[in-house]
Amino acid sequence: MPALSSSAKNGPITVMIVDDHEVVRRGIAEVIERADGMTVVAEAGSVGDGVRRAGLVRPQVLLADLQLPDGTGIDLIRGVRETLPDVRAIVLTSFDDDDAVAAALDVGAAAYLLKTVRGAEITDVVRAVAAGRTLLDDRTVTRRRAGHEDPTENLTPSELRVLDLIGEGLSNREIAERLGVAEKTVKNHITSLLAKMGLQRRTQVAAWVASRKHSSWRAEPGH
């Protein structure tokens, strides 16, 4: 007699959580366990362990962090869905990244949640996804991208170079020396790029560059 799948209609919604931060993982698990009608059947901290354990417990809903020590949540969802195509996946991450949202959609994730959401929102989304609803679609990605236009798209090559050097912490004089131009030229570039980016101060430019360097969900596993 074949083993019963944990996605049986009767009984609680079965959830698996994959996040390499144990404190975060346990916090999410406690939220789910306290909610009516759902239970955590497994936890994992990596892509490999997540795929293996999912095959054993066959959860209805998979909650996956984007950054894992041996890959990404996208890799995890793809790997799990190869053997469990009916599993409903939710990406739960700190990264509000349009490319990540699009990648999640591509591998069949049903929802994309930021870790700043309240516990009740997580359980509401788990219920909706388990019931067959999809909260992530092409329109979501298109709408997000329309609202997150690249503020540097109208910068000239010279302005982009100045932008990068500001991000490296160079002063106007140091930028001028690096580029072999007059300091006044650098100031003119900065005035122009501030206007195009909708910023007011040089420090805002430096902060923007720093935020972009630390926003990659692919390149820095474990965060």
C-alpha positions in Angstrom: 0.0 0.0 0.0 1.5 3.3 -1.0 2.4 5.8 1.7 -0.1 8.6 2.2 1.1 12.0 1.1 1.1 14.7 3.7 -0.9 16.8 1.3 -4.0 14.8 2.1 -7.1 17.0 2.1 -8.0 16.2 5.7 -5.8 17.4 8.5 -3.6 20.4 8.9 -1.7 22.2 6.2 1.8 20.7 6.3 4.6 23.2 6.0 8.4 22.9 5.5 10.7 25.8 6.3 14.2 26.2 4.7 16.3 29.0 6.1 20.0 28.8 7.2 19.4 31.1 10.2 18.2 28.8 13.0 16.7 31.7 15.0 14.7 33.0 12.0 13.6 29.4 11.1 12.4 28.7 14.6 10.6 32.0 14.8 8.7 31.3 11.6 8.0 27.7 12.8 6.5 29.0 16.1 4.2 31.4 14.2 3.0 28.6 12.0 2.6 26.1 14.9 0.5 28.6 16.8 -1.9 29.1 13.9 -5.0 26.9 13.6 -5.0 24.3 10.9 -1.3 24.1 10.0 1.8 22.4 11.2 5.6 22.4 10.5 6.6 18.9 9.3 10.3 19.6 8.6 13.0 22.3 8.7 16.3 22.6 6.8 19.2 25.0 6.4 20.5 24.3 2.9 19.4 23.5 -0.6 20.7 19.9 -0.4 19.1 19.1 2.9 15.9 20.8 1.9 15.5 18.8 -1.2 16.2 15.5 0.6 13.9 16.2 3.5 11.1 17.5 1.3 11.2 14.1 -0.5 10.7 12.4 2.8 7.9 14.5 4.3 6.2 15.6 1.1 4.9 19.0 2.5 2.0 20.9 1.0 3.7 24.2 1.3 7.4 25.0 1.1 8.7 28.3 2.7 12.1 29.0 1.3 14.7 31.7 2.0 16.5 33.1 -1.0 20.0 32.9 0.3 21.3 29.5 1.4 24.8 28.2 2.0 24.9 25.9 -1.1 22.7 27.9 -3.5 19.5 29.9 -3.6 15.9 29.4 -2.7 15.2 29.3 -6.4 17.5 26.3 -6.7 15.7 24.7 -3.8 12.2 25.2 -5.3 13.3 23.9 -8.6 14.9 20.8 -7.1 11.9 20.0 -4.9 9.3 20.6 -7.7 11.2 18.1 -9.9 10.0 15.3 -7.7 7.1 17.0 -6.0 5.4 19.1 -8.7 2.3 19.7 -6.6 4.3 21.4 -3.8 3.2 25.0 -3.3 6.3 27.2 -2.8 6.6 30.6 -1.0 9.8 32.7 -1.1 10.3 34.4 2.3 13.3 36.7 2.2 14.9 40.0 3.2 15.5 41.0 -0.5 13.0 43.2 -2.2 14.5 42.5 -5.6 12.6 42.5 -8.9 15.0 39.9 -10.5 14.4 37.6 -7.5 10.7 38.0 -7.8 10.8 37.2 -11.5 13.1 34.1 -10.8 10.6 32.9 -8.2 7.8 33.2 -10.7 9.9 31.2 -13.3 10.3 28.2 -10.9 6.6 28.2 -10.0 6.6 29.9 -6.6 3.1 30.9 -5.6 4.0 33.9 -3.4 6.9 36.2 -2.5 7.1 37.6 1.0 9.5 39.9 2.8 10.6 38.9 6.3 9.3 42.3 7.6 5.7 41.0 7.3 3.8 40.2 10.5 3.2 36.6 11.6 -0.5 36.8 10.7 0.4 37.7 7.2 2.6 34.7 6.8 -0.1 32.3 8.0 -2.7 34.0 5.8 -0.5 33.6 2.7 0.2 29.9 3.7 -3.5 29.3 3.8 -4.2 31.0 0.5 -1.4 29.2 -1.2 -2.3 25.8 0.2 -5.9 26.4 -1.0 -4.5 26.8 -4.6 -4.3 30.6 -4.9 -1.3 32.1 -6.7 -0.3 35.5 -5.4 2.7 35.9 -7.7 2.1 36.3 -11.5 3.5 38.1 -14.5 1.4 41.2 -13.8 2.9 41.4 -10.3 6.5 41.4 -11.8 5.5 43.9 -14.5 3.8 46.2 -12.0 6.8 46.1 -9.6 9.3 46.8 -12.4 7.2 49.7 -13.6 7.4 51.1 -10.1 11.1 50.4 -9.6 12.7 52.1 -12.6 16.5 52.3 -12.5 17.3 55.9 -11.4 20.7 55.7 -13.2 19.2 54.8 -16.7 19.6 58.4 -18.0 23.2 58.9 -16.7 26.0 59.4 -19.2 29.0 57.1 -19.1 31.0 59.8 -17.3 28.3 60.3 -14.7 28.1 56.6 -14.1 31.9 56.5 -13.5 31.6 59.4 -11.1 28.8 57.5 -9.3 30.9 54.4 -8.9 33.8 56.4 -7.5 31.6 58.3 -5.0 30.5 54.8 -3.9 34.1 53.9 -3.3 34.4 56.8 -0.9 36.6 59.1 -3.1 36.4 62.9 -2.7 35.8 65.2 -5.6 39.5 65.9 -5.8 40.4 62.2 -5.8 37.7 61.5 -8.5 39.2 64.3 -10.6 42.7 62.8 -10.3 41.4 59.3 -11.1 39.6 60.5 -14.2 42.2 63.1 -15.3 39.7 66.0 -15.4 39.2 69.2 -13.5 37.5 69.1 -10.1 35.0 71.6 -11.4 34.0 69.0 -14.1 33.5 66.4 -11.4 31.2 68.9 -9.5 29.2 69.5 -12.7 28.8 65.7 -13.2 27.6 65.3 -9.6 25.1 68.2 -10.0 23.8 66.5 -13.1 23.5 63.0 -11.8 21.8 64.3 -8.6 19.1 65.9 -10.7 18.6 62.8 -12.9 18.4 60.5 -9.9 16.1 62.7 -7.9 18.6 63.1 -5.1 19.7 66.2 -3.2 23.1 65.4 -1.6 26.3 63.6 -2.4 25.9 61.4 0.7 22.6 60.1 -0.7 24.5 59.0 -3.8 27.0 57.1 -1.6 24.2 55.5 0.3 22.4 54.4 -2.9 25.6 52.8 -4.3 26.2 51.0 -1.0 22.6 49.7 -0.9 23.0 48.3 -4.4 26.3 46.5 -3.5 24.6 44.7 -0.6 21.3 43.9 -2.3 22.5 40.9 -4.3 20.6 37.8 -3.3 22.7 35.5 -5.6 26.2 36.5 -4.6 26.2 36.5 -0.8 25.0 33.2 0.5 24.1 32.9 4.1 22.4 36.4 4.7 
